[in-house]
């Protein structure tokens, strides 16, 4: 075998894209010089260039090449965009390809050199991103695995060949070996095109990391025999809920790892996340040519009339993933969701027992971490004293629409939660019918519009996290039958109010509060409820004064004005 020179897997060279031909490895190391869009697209479809990060970089370089060739023509930019669209569609599953094309196209209006500068910047950025992700993932593996040299398993190829350099999951394995923590790596051969046997084994050999090839169907048995401490894979696309599209066979590995209690880590850059995709059911899985299965090299290995099922990828549910690791964060999708769902159920039962969420009334929500803008909220129509983690559903934090297939439905009041999420940095929202706050809402509320409760000098105001803890004004919104109308008024108020109180009242209905998490939101709710109790006990809502600047109910003020008018008539 020929050792490779120390250079990236993708480069730009005087109007051409240089790429390592991954089809030729491990027997021959050669570089392709691609000078047309057709050549580049063919290289991508034939897997000469492969790996999600590398596809993104190839997409950007392809746009740069097209811009160089066509941008100066009268309709050149239209030609570049048309070629870019074809390039982005070359492989539909990997989100990075379309991402790289789109990012380079954003510079097209500045001219070909700007597009090329962006593509080159992405090459440098990819190396830095991968290094950061690898460091983070290696630290995580060491925190999860036993304190001895590790037996690791990986699938497909996620090394420097699949990126500009460094790699993702395989880069993590090489980093762990550099730190002296690897006993052996089991490398899935990764049928039918053998990316593990051809590429990953080659990279590990070049890096001096001990490995054994593993028949794909033997991986689960290896786990059962205690030969695997951790599974590391990459990703071609990650949905907002954490579902992972990766090389076919990944799902089976995740199932086996879960069965045997083995950490299953996905290492991929942030560009692989697709926040617009709610879950894995929307991922388009590429179907490859039958000949990849029916033939081995030039030899037929199946009957001539054999039909073939040859998907290039499968989708692993988020619940089977121990953690996603990127250059910026470690996300534990199943653990995080389960913990937050359990918190919502526990907090709801607590508020129910206080009498603040009687029957099925009230709702709680929390923002979910990770990509996208999602929240977990208590389902409508559920007895709040009997909620379990299964009674929570995921919604879009902007719109309140469900973002997962479920029979559960969000309540109408979800619109109020999303109004808060759109206009504040809240991470949790609580809406309840606590007695004193609800009573104050009824006394101060105006059925024709928004009123306000002035709060001054209560010691408990310090518990609201106000910039000025000596005073605030609590808005009281009309209880319109059309809940989206209430939500629109809430959003408008929060959008125009500088440093608003982290709570609001709804006439004859209840109180909504928010905070950085459920604990802070609950603490603020308790403070507001106690302040409202003090107001009622001291008669402040009925016009009684608390020394200087006593507060008065708008409703009471209107009644007093009518009484005075009648007395004078």
ABEGO torsion letter per residue (X at the ends): XBBBBBBBABBBBGGBBBBBBAAAOAABBBBBBBABAAAAAAAAAAGABBEAAAAAAAAAAAAAAAAAAAAABAAAAAAAAAAAAAAAAABAABAAAAAAAAAAAAAAAAEAAAAAAAAAAAAAAAAAAAAAAAAAAAAAAAAABBBBBBBBBBBEBABAAABABGEBAAAAAAAAAAAGABABBBBBAGOAAGAAAAAAAAAAAAAGBBBBBBBAAAAAAAAAAGABABBBBBBABBBAAGBBBBBBGAAAAAAAAAAAGBBBBBBBBAAABBAABABAAABBBBBBBAAAAABBEABBABBAABBBBBBABBBBBAAABABBBBAABBBBAAAAAAAAAAAAAAAAAAAAAAGABBEABEBBBBBBBEBEBBBBBBBBGBBAAABBAAABBBBBAAAGBBABBBABBBBAAAAAAAAAAAABABABBBBBBBAAAAAAAAAABBAAEBBBBBBBGBAAAAAAGBABAABBBBBBBBBBABAAAAAAAAAAAAAABBGBBABBBBBGAEBBBBBABAAAAAAAAAAAAAAAAAAAAAGAAAGBBBEBGBBBBAAAAAAAAAAAAAAAX
